[in-house]
Amino acid sequence: MNASALSELMDGLGRAAAAAAQVLALAPAAQKDAALAAAAAAVRAQGGAILAANERDLAAARAAELSAPKLERLRLDARRIEAIAAGIDAVRALPDPIGTTVAEWQRPNGLRIQRVRVPLGVIGIIYESRPNVTADAGALCLKSGNAALLRGGSDSQHSSAALHQCLVAALTAAGLPPTCIQLVPTADRAAVGYMLAGMSEYLDVLVPRGGRSLVERVQREARVPVIGHLEGNCHVYIDRDADLAMARAIALNAKMRRTGICGAAETLLIDRGCAATHLAPVVRDLLEAGCEVRGDATVQQADPRVRPASEADWYTEYLDAIIAARVVEGVDAAIAHIARYGSAHTESIVTANPATAERFLQRVDSAIVLHNASTQFADGGEFGMGAEIGISTERFHARGPVGVEQLTSYKYVVRGAGQVRP
């Protein structure tokens, strides 16, 4: 597509999104919920068509020799289709945040002031591989009164288009503009650059969902605010007071339940105070589950199958069945390791000592910190948010899972009775 045609296409999408956002911002909760109910029903009814579209994407991905983790993120099946529909239902069941009063007070001069939630406006979402993002992002934006402009990856284009058709049909059925949720209809990579640098007139915020190269580019080139995270280098720390059975279960789940998600554990830290009893069983569990373990000298001594870890391993988000493992000198050393190598995403401590747990939870500066729970709970759905548009490691506006409430801003509504300022 030449530059002129691309500009015409993208500006048209932007104008339509801005117009739809004005309508959606004033839409009553019942109308938005009706659209969401219809969307969930459409996803279930069109499950066969969605799976057929996904198979087209998978066939192309296999021909292009995409990695196993990328194929796993791309793949849909009946269970995942139902999970997508259930996620839309969960978003619908949430309270409508728009128009709610966050705080209110009255000044001595009689002015009554309210802080009221409002939508952000038009949200651009740029994502790779995972077609479920189409439904999750569309549902969250709709519930929070925001128009969405979605640009999925070329590897998931058929799956995303099939899901998008369900959303458009639902919007139309509920009497809302179908342009409330738009999917960029071209795989031309220049469309991403145009969203980043050429649409500040229309987009209010951008959310990247993908690998490091995509997120780095969005953060570097975007001309509007960005919500997102660069990496999910997540840690599990097994303390000397950890229950062994619990430590084994959490470490295995945190790494191996789904290796390709941002909440998967990438580094295992074990307190030297329990290494004699805990290290070998935990490492053995991971190895026998098919996980490659790269460890320091002590971890290598625990099992001959462990490969040596390099300095780079402590920084790496593998998104694969690989974990780096190190023995540390207590909780403060674990905290220091996470501060040096982590990405401020999600960290977990396993311990029966409440004081040690509180020290870890208070001093680790990450978006999500857990005690005696798997890092795989780093998910908006698991937090009761219905779904998430992503996990933010930013410190401004939103941090952690970005759900309906995090996709709003606020304004001050001031009511007076003729007051003038002296």
C-alpha positions as a printed NumPy array, in Angstrom:
array([[  0.   ,   0.   ,   0.   ],
       [  1.451,   3.388,  -0.966],
       [  1.828,   6.173,   1.56 ],
       [ -1.117,   8.186,   0.283],
       [ -3.518,   5.237,   0.402],
       [ -2.322,   4.254,   3.872],
       [ -2.767,   7.795,   5.159],
       [ -6.292,   7.945,   3.742],
       [ -7.181,   4.577,   5.288],
       [ -5.773,   5.293,   8.74 ],
       [ -7.135,   8.835,   8.967],
       [-10.552,   7.487,   8.028],
       [-10.342,   4.928,  10.825],
       [ -9.218,   7.638,  13.231],
       [-12.056,  10.012,  12.364],
       [-14.602,   7.223,  12.698],
       [-13.148,   6.183,  16.072],
       [-13.227,   9.737,  17.403],
       [-16.865,  10.143,  16.362],
       [-17.805,   6.767,  17.866],
       [-16.035,   7.641,  21.125],
       [-18.32 ,  10.645,  21.59 ],
       [-21.387,   8.418,  21.258],
       [-19.993,   5.647,  23.437],
       [-18.972,   8.02 ,  26.232],
       [-22.648,   8.868,  26.753],
       [-24.06 ,   5.379,  26.167],
       [-26.032,   4.023,  29.128],
       [-24.681,   0.98 ,  30.941],
       [-27.609,  -1.167,  29.783],
       [-26.816,  -0.512,  26.135],
       [-23.129,  -1.356,  26.545],
       [-24.032,  -4.496,  28.471],
       [-26.481,  -5.536,  25.748],
       [-23.682,  -5.262,  23.196],
       [-21.37 ,  -7.325,  25.373],
       [-23.996, -10.022,  25.887],
       [-24.53 , -10.18 ,  22.131],
       [-20.77 , -10.358,  21.553],
       [-20.355, -13.331,  23.893],
       [-23.287, -15.094,  22.232],
       [-21.831, -14.423,  18.78 ],
       [-18.428, -15.837,  19.742],
       [-20.087, -19.028,  20.959],
       [-22.328, -19.271,  17.886],
       [-19.47 , -18.61 ,  15.488],
       [-16.988, -20.923,  17.224],
       [-16.625, -23.163,  14.179],
       [-15.898, -20.252,  11.856],
       [-13.415, -18.788,  14.331],
       [-11.567, -22.108,  14.608],
       [-11.481, -22.456,  10.816],
       [ -9.969, -18.981,  10.547],
       [ -7.479, -19.855,  13.266],
       [ -6.432, -22.981,  11.384],
       [ -5.588, -20.779,   8.375],
       [ -3.363, -18.686,  10.621],
       [ -1.759, -21.756,  12.172],
       [ -1.043, -23.298,   8.752],
       [  0.689, -20.113,   7.619],
       [  2.599, -19.917,  10.92 ],
       [  3.828, -23.501,  10.573],
       [  4.915, -22.825,   6.994],
       [  6.815, -19.779,   8.245],
       [  8.404, -21.994,  10.936],
       [  7.255, -19.911,  13.879],
       [  8.559, -21.123,  17.23 ],
       [  6.558, -23.494,  19.414],
       [  5.766, -20.77 ,  22.017],
       [  4.429, -18.459,  19.279],
       [  2.3  , -21.25 ,  17.845],
       [  0.921, -21.923,  21.32 ],
       [ -0.021, -18.251,  21.786],
       [ -1.714, -18.261,  18.383],
       [ -3.657, -21.506,  18.749],
       [ -7.374, -21.549,  19.553],
       [ -9.517, -24.556,  20.455],
       [-13.04 , -25.072,  21.762],
       [-11.921, -24.49 ,  25.348],
       [-10.216, -21.212,  24.485],
       [-13.202, -20.056,  22.434],
       [-15.411, -20.604,  25.47 ],
       [-12.856, -18.793,  27.64 ],
       [-13.021, -15.795,  25.282],
       [-16.825, -15.731,  25.481],
       [-16.735, -16.186,  29.263],
       [-14.251, -13.303,  29.506],
       [-16.684, -11.025,  27.663],
       [-19.461, -12.129,  30.016],
       [-17.232, -11.383,  33.   ],
       [-16.526,  -7.869,  31.715],
       [-20.253,  -7.299,  31.194],
       [-20.94 ,  -8.305,  34.802],
       [-18.598,  -5.635,  36.178],
       [-19.996,  -2.334,  37.472],
       [-19.982,   0.431,  34.879],
       [-17.237,   2.842,  35.96 ],
       [-18.321,   5.758,  33.785],
       [-20.063,   8.556,  35.64 ],
       [-19.256,   7.148,  39.074],
       [-18.161,   9.606,  41.727],
       [-14.718,   8.767,  43.059],
       [-14.719,  11.483,  45.722],
       [-16.765,  14.514,  46.687],
       [-16.526,  17.336,  49.181],
       [-17.82 ,  20.823,  49.905],
       [-15.733,  23.942,  50.347],
       [-16.391,  26.584,  53.029],
       [-17.713,  28.921,  50.297],
       [-20.438,  26.397,  49.435],
       [-18.933,  25.   ,  46.234],
       [-19.661,  21.254,  45.893],
       [-16.857,  19.383,  44.117],
       [-16.994,  15.851,  42.674],
       [-14.303,  13.787,  40.97 ],
       [-16.132,  11.718,  38.331],
       [-14.855,   8.888,  36.11 ],
       [-14.828,   9.487,  32.344],
       [-13.458,   7.453,  29.404],
       [ -9.959,   8.031,  28.05 ],
       [-11.337,   8.434,  24.52 ],
       [ -9.833,   6.424,  21.659],
       [ -7.447,   3.623,  22.601],
       [ -5.095,   2.109,  20.024],
       [ -4.011,  -1.462,  20.747],
       [ -1.102,  -2.985,  18.813],
       [ -0.612,  -6.682,  19.471],
       [  1.006,  -9.861,  18.201],
       [ -0.028, -13.508,  17.969],
       [ -2.769, -13.783,  20.576],
       [ -6.116, -13.452,  18.77 ],
       [ -8.004, -13.411,  22.09 ],
       [ -6.675,  -9.865,  22.587],
       [ -9.144,  -8.781,  19.885],
       [-12.088,  -9.806,  22.061],
       [-10.562,  -8.865,  25.421],
       [ -9.492,  -5.389,  24.303],
       [-12.732,  -4.741,  22.457],
       [-14.854,  -5.771,  25.449],
       [-12.838,  -3.755,  27.972],
       [-12.859,  -0.628,  25.82 ],
       [-16.597,  -0.956,  25.218],
       [-17.403,  -1.384,  28.921],
       [-15.229,   1.6  ,  29.861],
       [-16.782,   3.825,  27.184],
       [-13.701,   4.004,  24.951],
       [-13.525,   3.505,  21.207],
       [-10.874,   0.965,  20.178],
       [ -8.617,   0.83 ,  17.155],
       [ -7.067,  -2.643,  17.015],
       [ -4.011,  -3.583,  14.99 ],
       [ -3.35 ,  -7.308,  15.358],
       [ -0.335,  -9.171,  14.064],
       [ -0.289, -10.544,  10.533],
       [  0.141, -14.051,  11.958],
       [ -3.314, -13.864,  13.592],
       [ -5.129, -11.808,  10.968],
       [ -7.816, -14.356,  10.056],
       [ -8.562, -15.28 ,  13.688],
       [ -8.736, -11.617,  14.728],
       [-11.013, -10.769,  11.789],
       [-13.426, -13.569,  12.72 ],
       [-13.599, -12.384,  16.328],
       [-13.944,  -8.767,  15.219],
       [-16.965,  -9.676,  13.099],
       [-18.672, -10.955,  16.252],
       [-18.007,  -7.65 ,  18.022],
       [-19.274,  -5.562,  15.099],
       [-22.472,  -7.605,  14.849],
       [-23.043,  -7.151,  18.576],
       [-22.52 ,  -3.375,  18.457],
       [-24.983,  -3.082,  15.587],
       [-27.553,  -5.233,  17.393],
       [-27.316,  -2.976,  20.45 ],
       [-27.731,   0.203,  18.401],
       [-24.157,   1.413,  18.867],
       [-21.87 ,   2.54 ,  16.022],
       [-19.965,  -0.473,  14.637],
       [-16.94 ,   1.838,  14.502],
       [-16.725,   1.734,  18.307],
       [-14.355,  -1.223,  17.763],
       [-12.347,  -1.171,  14.534],
       [ -9.717,  -3.583,  13.252],
       [ -7.044,  -2.135,  10.98 ],
       [ -7.758,  -4.026,   7.737],
       [ -4.223,  -4.217,   6.4  ],
       [ -1.166,  -6.279,   7.299],
       [  1.096,  -3.532,   5.963],
       [  3.656,  -2.877,   8.702],
       [  3.601,   0.802,   7.855],
       [  0.196,   0.945,   9.537],
       [  1.911,   0.474,  12.902],
       [  4.243,   3.381,  12.249],
       [  1.298,   5.528,  11.242],
       [ -0.541,   4.719,  14.471],
       [  2.54 ,   5.658,  16.461],
       [  3.488,   8.902,  14.772],
       [  0.608,  10.029,  12.569],
       [ -2.593,   9.659,  14.599],
       [ -2.122,  11.871,  17.655],
       [ -5.145,  13.865,  16.451],
       [ -7.333,  10.773,  16.966],
       [ -5.673,   8.446,  19.5  ],
       [ -5.576,   9.285,  23.204],
       [ -3.451,   6.359,  24.395],
       [ -1.622,   3.35 ,  22.928],
       [ -1.321,  -0.119,  24.435],
       [  1.286,  -2.539,  23.005],
       [  0.905,  -6.298,  23.544],
       [  3.816,  -8.31 ,  22.2  ],
       [  7.516,  -8.997,  22.297],
       [ 10.325,  -6.726,  23.38 ],
       [ 11.002,  -5.308,  19.919],
       [  7.378,  -4.217,  19.45 ],
       [  7.06 ,  -2.666,  22.896],
       [ 10.403,  -0.871,  22.594],
       [  9.34 ,   0.574,  19.274],
       [  5.988,   1.757,  20.608],
       [  7.579,   3.359,  23.652],
       [ 10.227,   5.009,  21.466],
       [  8.079,   6.292,  18.603],
       [  4.618,   6.927,  20.056],
       [  3.357,  10.511,  20.064],
       [  0.644,   9.764,  22.64 ],
       [  0.845,   8.186,  26.128],
       [  1.641,   4.454,  26.297],
       [  0.371,   1.878,  28.811],
       [  2.312,  -1.377,  28.877],
       [  5.347,  -3.329,  29.943],
       [  8.59 ,  -4.102,  28.187],
       [  9.262,  -7.548,  29.652],
       [  7.906, -10.043,  32.157],
       [ 11.094, -11.24 ,  33.836],
       [  9.246, -12.72 ,  36.819],
       [ 10.807, -14.367,  39.878],
       [  9.888, -17.022,  42.429],
       [ 11.879, -16.873,  45.671],
       [ 11.783, -19.952,  47.924],
       [ 12.627, -18.887,  51.453],
       [ 14.249, -21.033,  54.165],
       [ 10.879, -21.202,  55.953],
       [  8.97 , -22.419,  52.883],
       [  6.881, -25.575,  53.042],
       [  8.573, -27.986,  50.625],
       [  5.405, -29.347,  49.028],
       [  4.08 , -25.84 ,  48.517],
       [  7.38 , -24.627,  47.087],
       [  7.481, -27.494,  44.596],
       [  3.914, -26.916,  43.458],
       [  4.285, -23.155,  43.073],
       [  7.64 , -23.265,  41.268],
       [  6.388, -25.862,  38.783],
       [  3.118, -24.056,  38.115],
       [  4.725, -20.613,  37.869],
       [  7.066, -21.814,  35.141],
       [  5.274, -24.601,  33.299],
       [  1.511, -23.982,  33.381],
       [  1.87 , -21.705,  30.362],
       [  5.428, -20.788,  29.474],
       [  4.562, -18.162,  26.853],
       [  2.687, -15.657,  29.022],
       [  4.197, -12.583,  30.651],
       [  3.416, -13.911,  34.142],
       [  5.454, -17.085,  33.7  ],
       [  8.393, -17.326,  36.114],
       [ 11.751, -16.889,  34.387],
       [ 14.06 , -16.986,  37.402],
       [ 14.017, -19.223,  40.482],
       [ 15.786, -17.993,  43.619],
       [ 16.355, -20.395,  46.523],
       [ 17.517, -19.418,  49.99 ],
       [ 20.777, -21.098,  50.948],
       [ 19.141, -21.806,  54.301],
       [ 16.898, -24.438,  52.678],
       [ 19.026, -25.457,  49.709],
       [ 19.945, -28.794,  51.282],
       [ 16.292, -29.861,  51.463],
       [ 14.466, -27.814,  48.806],
       [ 16.843, -27.245,  45.905],
       [ 17.149, -30.726,  44.417],
       [ 13.414, -31.628,  44.538],
       [ 12.328, -28.332,  42.963],
       [ 14.937, -28.545,  40.212],
       [ 14.094, -32.184,  39.566],
       [ 10.399, -31.35 ,  39.186],
       [ 11.187, -28.721,  36.576],
       [ 13.591, -30.94 ,  34.639],
       [ 11.203, -33.873,  34.602],
       [  8.427, -31.591,  33.344],
       [ 10.57 , -30.771,  30.314],
       [ 12.019, -27.484,  31.519],
       [ 15.637, -26.61 ,  30.824],
       [ 17.311, -25.319,  33.994],
       [ 20.275, -22.956,  33.807],
       [ 21.863, -22.538,  37.193],
       [ 24.753, -21.202,  39.201],
       [ 27.412, -23.554,  40.574],
       [ 25.305, -24.673,  43.565],
       [ 22.292, -25.436,  41.393],
       [ 24.479, -27.366,  38.955],
       [ 25.727, -29.517,  41.826],
       [ 22.146, -30.391,  42.741],
       [ 21.486, -32.141,  39.406],
       [ 23.905, -33.012,  36.582],
       [ 21.27 , -32.058,  33.98 ],
       [ 21.452, -28.382,  34.957],
       [ 23.29 , -26.213,  32.441],
       [ 25.494, -23.326,  33.532],
       [ 23.794, -19.93 ,  33.666],
       [ 25.402, -16.87 ,  32.099],
       [ 25.024, -13.282,  33.282],
       [ 22.551, -12.705,  30.438],
       [ 20.244, -15.43 ,  31.75 ],
       [ 19.333, -13.388,  34.824],
       [ 17.932, -10.656,  32.55 ],
       [ 16.127, -12.946,  30.101],
       [ 12.395, -13.363,  29.557],
       [ 12.422, -16.784,  27.878],
       [  8.696, -17.257,  27.192],
       [  9.686, -20.897,  26.823],
       [ 10.379, -23.984,  28.938],
       [ 13.637, -22.534,  30.295],
       [ 14.357, -21.109,  33.742],
       [ 17.41 , -19.571,  35.384],
       [ 18.079, -20.676,  38.979],
       [ 20.322, -19.261,  41.683],
       [ 20.958, -19.848,  45.386],
       [ 20.911, -16.601,  47.39 ],
       [ 21.839, -15.64 ,  50.938],
       [ 18.377, -14.94 ,  52.332],
       [ 15.475, -12.66 ,  51.541],
       [ 17.5  ,  -9.448,  51.277],
       [ 19.745, -11.026,  48.651],
       [ 16.648, -12.142,  46.758],
       [ 15.251,  -8.609,  46.884],
       [ 18.581,  -7.224,  45.64 ],
       [ 18.694,  -9.729,  42.776],
       [ 15.168,  -8.787,  41.678],
       [ 15.989,  -5.063,  41.877],
       [ 19.042,  -5.545,  39.674],
       [ 17.747,  -7.982,  37.061],
       [ 13.948,  -7.825,  37.188],
       [ 11.513,  -5.967,  34.951],
       [  9.153,  -4.756,  37.734],
       [  6.4  ,  -7.113,  36.586],
       [  5.541,  -9.949,  39.026],
       [  7.47 , -11.621,  41.865],
       [  6.471, -14.277,  44.394],
       [  7.85 , -15.375,  47.763],
       [  7.146, -18.82 ,  49.214],
       [  7.512, -18.8  ,  52.983],
       [  5.668, -19.692,  56.181],
       [  7.309, -16.759,  57.968],
       [  4.916, -13.758,  57.943],
       [  7.635, -11.246,  58.828],
       [  9.825, -12.398,  55.95 ],
       [  6.834, -12.308,  53.627],
       [  5.974,  -8.722,  54.615],
       [  9.591,  -7.641,  54.142],
       [  9.527,  -9.04 ,  50.593],
       [  6.088,  -7.6  ,  49.742],
       [  6.997,  -4.127,  50.991],
       [ 10.512,  -3.876,  49.545],
       [ 10.137,  -5.458,  46.105],
       [  9.161,  -2.643,  43.737],
       [  7.185,  -4.53 ,  41.117],
       [  3.666,  -4.078,  39.762],
       [  2.533,  -7.352,  41.374],
       [  4.   ,  -9.103,  44.411],
       [  2.609, -12.368,  45.778],
       [  3.015, -14.471,  48.896],
       [  2.595, -18.254,  48.622],
       [  1.015, -18.09 ,  45.162],
       [  2.076, -18.705,  41.57 ],
       [  3.155, -15.81 ,  39.366],
       [  0.679, -17.135,  36.79 ],
       [ -2.035, -15.311,  38.758],
       [ -0.705, -12.081,  37.201],
       [ -3.841, -11.727,  35.12 ],
       [ -6.771,  -9.332,  35.151],
       [ -9.292, -12.148,  35.018],
       [ -7.744, -13.759,  38.088],
       [ -7.877, -10.378,  39.845],
       [-11.634, -10.216,  39.311],
       [-11.36 ,  -7.627,  36.531],
       [-13.083,  -9.849,  33.973],
       [-10.176,  -9.487,  31.571],
       [ -7.229,  -7.204,  31.016],
       [ -5.887,  -5.161,  28.168],
       [ -2.385,  -5.847,  29.45 ],
       [ -0.093,  -5.648,  32.475],
       [  1.449,  -2.245,  33.081],
       [  4.816,  -1.734,  34.728],
       [  4.47 ,   2.031,  34.365],
       [  4.201,   4.159,  37.491],
       [  1.863,   6.754,  36.017],
       [ -1.873,   6.273,  35.519],
       [ -2.11 ,   2.463,  35.682],
       [  0.074,  -0.253,  37.19 ],
       [ -0.455,  -4.013,  37.119],
       [ -3.443,  -5.532,  35.294],
       [ -5.185,  -2.9  ,  33.161],
       [ -8.921,  -3.542,  33.34 ],
       [-12.073,  -1.493,  32.966],
       [-11.364,   0.925,  35.817],
       [ -7.793,   1.539,  34.645],
       [ -9.089,   2.573,  31.191],
       [-10.754,   5.653,  32.645],
       [ -9.673,   9.119,  33.641],
       [-11.685,  11.63 ,  35.655],
       [-12.916,  15.171,  35.596],
       [-13.939,  17.568,  38.346],
       [-17.567,  18.618,  38.438],
       [-18.091,  21.768,  40.515],
       [-21.581,  23.037,  41.449],
       [-22.129,  26.463,  42.884],
       [-24.854,  28.968,  43.699],
       [-23.434,  32.147,  42.19 ],
       [-20.035,  32.181,  43.912],
       [-17.352,  34.491,  42.537],
       [-13.73 ,  34.545,  43.602],
       [-12.687,  37.571,  45.631]])
